Amino acid sequence: MQKAFSLYSFKKRILAVFLAISFLFCALCVRLFVIQIINGNSLQARATDQWTRDLAITAPRGGIYDRTGSALAVSYTTYNVYVRPREVGQSSQTAQSLSQVLNLPFEKVYQKITQKSVSEVLIKMQIEGEEAENVYKLALPGVYLAENSNRYYPYGNLLTQVLGFISVDNKGQTGVEAYYNNHLQGKDGCSYVQSDLQGKEIGGSLRYYIPATAGDDLTLSVDSKMQLIVERSLEQIMTEQKAKSVSGILADINSGEILAVSTKPSFNLNEVPRDDLNALFEQSKLKVATDVYEPGSTFKILTVAMALEEGLTNMEDRFYCPGYRIIDGVRIKCWRTIGHGSQTLKEAFANSCNCCFMDLALRIGKDRFYSYLNKFGLGQKTGIDASGEAGGILMAKSLVKNVDLARMGFGHAIALTPLQLICAVSSIANGGNYNSLHLVKDEKPLKSKNSIVSSNTSKQVNQLLEFAENRTGKYTFVEGYNVGGKTGTAQKYKEGGGIAQGKYISSFVGTYPADNPQYILFIMVDEPSAGAYYGGVVAAPYGKQIFSQLFDYLNEEKQDPSVITEYTTMPFVEGKSLADAISLIKQAGLQYEIDGDGGYISTQLPPAGTTLQKGTVVQICSE
């Protein structure tokens, strides 16, 4: 019997079909939304990539200039040579022509242009002028030139570590080129052409050109003329003192601006020695920021500032130096093993007496000493706008014994970067406010909210620095100019621990004007090997030379034009007793530093008969 037709059943079927169609319609709408809205840009880019071929146009990097507007790094246009293998008609002939013009092996070029599976291949990057013109004149099918950018450094070997260099793809690799790469780099452009499925250009099709946007310029705090003065002196030190390396920095004490900084040896930035990566890495480092060392006597500036600030000493305080101190059962020698005798603080600072500064460190005590180390920014990065800065090395306070604290007082048993020392000394000399250093003109230095030392302490330390360099008369370090300073000498250590015999670091810190400093100069000589190694003999004379040339460049007037520097002659003291040698040196108006603890002089530096300015430090070795 046939089942009767049900209207209710028919409606259910209609509803089911309607729901199914609605579901498919919704699904289709969702899919269209995903394709057109969510994935629209990426799919459009993929489609564009399939029917177009593009050549990148490298953006020129922003220029780098010194504080006077002189160009230090500029970009110029070069070209990359590309080949689209599917458009090449005669591969062998094309390869032959390109290899001759570009000075490339034929086999290498031929292998590249016969790769039909790729749309385009790079033949050579950054060709210039005549080479690019010769490629263009060949008018070879499938061969294209794309704009690129290269770097030129007008001063070549100047500011090597500061500026740094770029890679072949226009990215900063070292120096400010790397640190400020995002600022300097700019935005690349592109040149598009329509192509068929095989990657061949469609004749008469549209071409698209998106120009590159150049990077932003950068102005450094450096003065190229001051930089030249410093670098010439550093090169002279390398030659005359036969040093492993030499570093120097000149800065504005109040603004924190670095006016000149360098390490030698270095290299020409237009001829980067990429074939020796170890040498390239070593000579690319801004060592005043990346390398730590034991500062020696230059650290005494910090120790005396701590003691003066805490009221633990004064300018007329007296100290007795027998040539050593015994602390925790350990005998620690002064550099002058026969001792300095009784002396005031002022004299002890000028004499760089270790015994005095051991006493001061023990008076200060471990807790207060470490509190000041933290205020001076030691053991932490200064925040300079340069890559690879080190933080220094401090012993854990809990492990420090009196013998360690005593050594720290005269700059041993502590490691810091030259940059940290300069920031600390600047912070004392400028009135007591911590001030970090920086390389870019519009950068702001890091300043502490509270003063590290009082203005009175700052004034007294500046007086000590002035007296240390001008003991024999007013303004004698640089004739007619009020320069303050302190020298340092420190032993080096082997990698496995222990003192490296015969290896030293000699240094000099100078300030000008001594009574209200604006400039600070630091020189560090690593492993001088010409015979002398004391900072007063190896580093200080070049500090005088740099200051003298700086004053000429600045047209700086003398504080006392009537002052005339007196000169003398180095006496012959070899073979004489220590007492007789010292007597002759004093009669000549010279200062001296003694190496060894013998009774007779074996060698002297400089040689007898050398003309010297009175007050110059000479070195005598006793056996």
C-alpha positions, 0 to 999 in steps of 0.5 A: 500500500503506497504511503501517503504524501506528508506536507510536514516531511516536505517542509523538513526537506526544504529546511534541510536544503536551505540550511545546507545552502546557507552553511555553504554560503557562510563557509564561502563567505568566510573563505572569501573573507580569509582570502581577501581580507586576512590573507589578501596582502600575502597572496597578492604579494605571492601573485606579484612575485610570480608575474614580476621580477625585481632588483633591489636598490640599496639605500645609501647610508646616512653620512657621519660628520664630526662636530665641525661638520667635516665628513667622516663617512659618506656613501656613493653609488655602486652597482650589482650585476645580475643575470636572468638565465632564462633571458640569456641567448648565448650562455658561453658568449655572455659568460666570456664577456662578463668574465673579461669585463668583471675580472672573474673566472669564466667557469664561475660565471658560466656556471651561474648563468646556466642555472635555468631553474632560478629566476636571477643570479648575482654575478658581482656586487658593488662595481664602480664607475668604469666597470659598470659602464663597460657592462652597460655598453655590452648590452647583453640580453638577461644582464642587469645592473642594480643600484647599490651603495658603498662607503668611503672614509675621507680620513682613511686611518683616522677614527678606525675604532670609532667609525667602524666599517660595513659589510658587503650588504651595507650593514654596520659591523663595528663602531658607530656604523654598527651601534647606530645601524638602524639610524644610518641604514635607510630603507631599500627600494626596488625596480620591478618588471613584468615577466611570463611563467618562464621568468622572461621579461614581457616586452612592452609591459609596465615597469615599476620603480620604488626609490630607496630612502637614504639613512639619517646623518649622524654628528659625532662629538669628535673634533677631527683636528683634535683626533689627528693630534692624538693619533699622531702622538699615539703612532709616535709612541708605538714607534719610539716606545715599541709598544704592543698597543697604545690608547688615548682619549681626550674629552670635555669634562663638563659635557661628557663629549669625547673629542678624540679617541683611538687605539693603535695599531689600526687600519685604513677603513677603505682597505679593511684587512678581512683576510686576517680576522684575528688582527681585524677583531683586535684592531677594531676594538675601542680598547678604552671601553672594551679592555680592563687593566690594573690602573696603578697610580692613576687610581690614587686620584680616587683614593685621595678623593675618598679620604678627603671627602670623609675627613680622614686626611688633609693637605698637611697630613704627614706620612712616613714611608720606609719603602714598605708596609707589612699588612696581614703579615705580607710585606708590600713594597713602595715603588721606591724601595729605599722609601720617601721618608716623612712627607705631607699628603701633597708631597706623597701624592706628587711622589706617588708613594704607595705607603701613603695610599695604603694607609688611606685605604685602611683608614677609609675601610672596606665598606666605605671604600666599596660604597665609593667604588659604586658611586664612581661607577666601577664594576659596571658599564658607563653606558657609552654609545659603543659596542662591547663595553666591559664592566670591570672586575672587582673582588667580592667585598666579603672576600676582601682582607686588609692586605687586598684593600691596601693594594686597592688603595694604590691601584692594584687588586682591581681591574677597570676600563680606561673609560671607567677611570676617566669618568671617575676622575672627570666626576671628581675634577668637575665639582663632584658630579658623575658624568659619563662620556659619549660619542654622538653630539646630541647624546646626553651623558648619564649624570648622578642625582647626588654629588659623589664628592663635594666641591671643596674635595674637588678643588683639593684634588685638582690642587694635588693634580696641579702640584704633581705635574708642576713641582719645580715651578709654576706651569712647567709641565707645559710652558705657561699653561696650568696643567694637572696630571698623574702618571701610573705604572702597573704590572700585567698578569698572565692568563693563568694567573701570576705576574707576567715578568717584564710586562707593564702598562704605563699611563698618564691622566692630565687635566686642563685648566688644573684649577677648573678643568675643562679637558681631560686627557688619558694615555695608556701604553701597553707593554712598552719595550724600548727600555723604560716603562714608568708612566712618568717616562713613557706616557707623560711626555706625550701627554705634554706634546698633545696638550701643547698642540691642543693649545696651539689649535685652540689658540689658547692664551697662556695663563702666565706668558712670562714663564720660561721653561728651564732646560737641563742636561741628563747627567751620566750616572751609570756605574755610580752609587744610588746616592751619588746618582740621585744627587746628580739628578737632583742637581740637574733639576730632574725628577727620577724613578728607580727600578730595582733595589741595588746599590749601583746604577746599571742603566739610565733613561734617557742617555747622558747628554740628552736635553730635558726640561727641568722637572722631567722624570727620568728612570734609573735602574739599580742592581 
